[in-house]
Amino acid sequence: MSKKAIGSRVFMLVTALLLLGGRAAWASVNSAPQAMHIMEGFLPPLWAAIWFAVALPFWAIGFRQIGRLVREKPESRLLLGLVGAFAFVLSALKIPSVTGSSSHPTGVGLGAIIFGPFMMSVVGAIVLLFQALLLAHGGLTTLGANTVSMAIVGPLVAYGIWRGLRGRLSEGWVVFLAAALADLTTYVVTSVQLALAYPDPASGFMGAFAKFAAIFAVTQIPLAISEGILTVLIFRALRNTAPVEMRALGLEGA
């Protein structure tokens, strides 16, 4: 298959994902509650600043890696756009959960497997920024916190599983576990963030964490399983539509 044909297929995948994301986002805007991730103004200023400080080093490394990738492998730009569109679509599909937040897939596992966790921290932050500015989902003051949970810790978990289990289990299982556990870990971190900001008056941090995590688990466990399956299907589709680009990124066997 020619590079032009491969590029066209990847472009169509990106376009389809963005169109689906637009529909999902529009439905989300017209549903209640109007919140995704941790909503604007929900965190005290000190905690909002702390999570921005945690995110900044990852953004700095991620921007440098993206710049190097674009210079050395410009053909990877469409794949980078695709993983961003994939994250946008999945994180626009929300289910109401804890007050001030919501449950939804994250879509970051695919990008972490293909590009690594640092580049995905930037891609994920851009997804969150667009949702905050255009859809009123999440927020600007909580962008650091949402980035840490969805675009930093989630991708780190996914990449660690991919690197650690690759070659020990079948590829499909590794991709599934990477995506599903990245999703679940995102909400563990979100529960930690909310518990730190709003500890229980009687039982403190642990009581608040148990409450937030238990409520999230009802919706997040089935969402994580679904995201894992979908990520396997998309990853296999990319094996067929962009084998040269996948191999160039170090994904042997593509």
ZAZA-534670 format. One record per residue (C-alpha): residue in one letter; x, y, z. Coordinates in steps of 0.02 Angstrom, whole numbers, plus 50000, padded with zeros to 5 digits. Example, Ala and Ser with C-alpha at 12.3 -4.5 7.8 and 13.67 -1.06 7.14 Angstrom:
! ZAZA-534670
A506154977550390 S506844994750357 
//
This chain:
! ZAZA-534670
M500005000050000 S500695017249954 K501105030450084 K499765041650007 A498435028150031 I499015024950209 G498965043550247 S497215044850176 R496575030650285 V497345037950442 F496615055050397 M494895047350377 L495055039050547 V495525055750626 T494065064550540 A492825051150592 L493405051950772 L493245070850776 L491495070250703 L490975057250831 G491765067850966 G490775082950910 R489135073550924 A489605066251093 A490165083251157 W488555091651097 A487505078551184 S488585080851339 V488345099751340 N486455097451335 S486415084951478 A486545087051666 P487585089451764 Q488655101551663 A490325094551721 M491715083651656 H493315079251748 I493455090851899 M492405106151862 E492955124351856 G493185131952029 F492895115552121 L494655114452194 P495335126752322 P496645138552245 L498105130452338 W497715113052272 A497405119752097 A499135127852100 I499965112152169 W499295101252028 F499875113951898 A501615113051975 V501585094151962 A501055094751779 L502315107851718 P503865096551708 F502905083551608 W502285096851487 A504055103451464 I504755086251422 G503245082051315 F503385097851209 R505225094251176 Q504845076351126 I503435081751009 G504565094650927 R505905081550897 L504635069050831 V503905081550707 R505645086150644 E506295068350628 K504705058950581 P503465071350505 E502415056850440 S501915053350621 R500895069350635 L499285061050576 L499485047350705 L499765060450838 G498165069050783 L497255052550786 V497705048350966 G497175065851016 A495505063750927 F495285046651008 A495565054151181 F494385068551143 V492995056951085 L493085044951231 S493275058251365 A491735067151294 L490655051951336 K490215055351517 I489125047251649 P488605057851802 S489535052151957 V490195061552110 T489565079352135 G490735091052044 S491405077551929 S490885063351815 S491435046451750 H491995043751571 P493275034151469 T494935042951448 G495675036551284 V497465040051339 G498085022051336 L498205021351146 G499275036951135 A500395031451279 I500755014951193 I501165023251026 F502035039351081 G502485037151264 P501825045751421 F502675062651405 M501995066951234 M500305060851291 S500355072951438 V500365087151311 V499065079351196 G497935075651344 A498125093251412 I497635100451242 V496095089251241 L495635095251415 L495955113451368 F494815112451216 Q493455104351320 A493605117851453 L493585132351330 L492335126151202 L491205114251298 A491285120651478 H491885103351532 G493215103251664 G493985120351687 L495495131651673 T495875132251859 T495725113351870 L496695109951709 G498245105151807 A497315092751917 N496375085051771 T497995083851672 V498875074751814 S497495061851831 M497025058851649 A498535064351546 I500015060351660 V499655046251781 G498525036851660 P499805036851518 L501215032351639 V500235017051694 A499795012151515 Y501585014051455 G502265004451605 I501094989851571 W501504990151385 R503374989851417 G503274977651561 L502104964551490 R502494965651305 G503164948951248 R502524940151405 L500684940551359 S499814941451192 E499834958851118 G497944960451127 W497934957051314 V499354969351345 V498464983251250 F496844979251341 L497654979651513 A498614995551473 A497055005051418 A495884998251552 L497075000751698 A497555018151637 D495705022351642 L495475015351817 T497045023551884 T496445040451820 Y494955039251935 V495975033052082 V497015048952063 T495445059552043 S494775051952205 V496425056252291 Q496335074152226 L494555076552286 A494925068452455 L496445079552483 A495415094952444 Y493885089552542 P494335077152681 D492915069552779 P492585079152942 A492565062853041 S493715050652951 G494865062752861 F495745059052697 M495485040152699 G493635041552732 A493405054152592 F494475043852472 A493485028052508 K491855037352476 F492415045252312 A493245029352248 A491755018352290 I490545029652197 F491695030952046 A491935012152040 V490105008852000 T490255017051829 Q492125016751799 I492464998051803 P491304993851657 L491915009351565 A493725003751585 I493334986451517 S492434994051367 E493865006151336 G495124991951341 I494174982051209 L493954997251096 T495805001751111 V496294984251055 L495194986050901 I495905003150857 F497694997350885 R497424982550769 A496634993950639 L498185004950645 R499264989650618 N498364987250452 T498155005350396 A499825012850450 P501104998650466 V502595009050408 E502245023150530 M501955010950674 R503585002050638 A504515018650627 L503925022450803 G504725006550869 L503174995650871 E504004980150804 G502904967650716 A501834981350639 
//
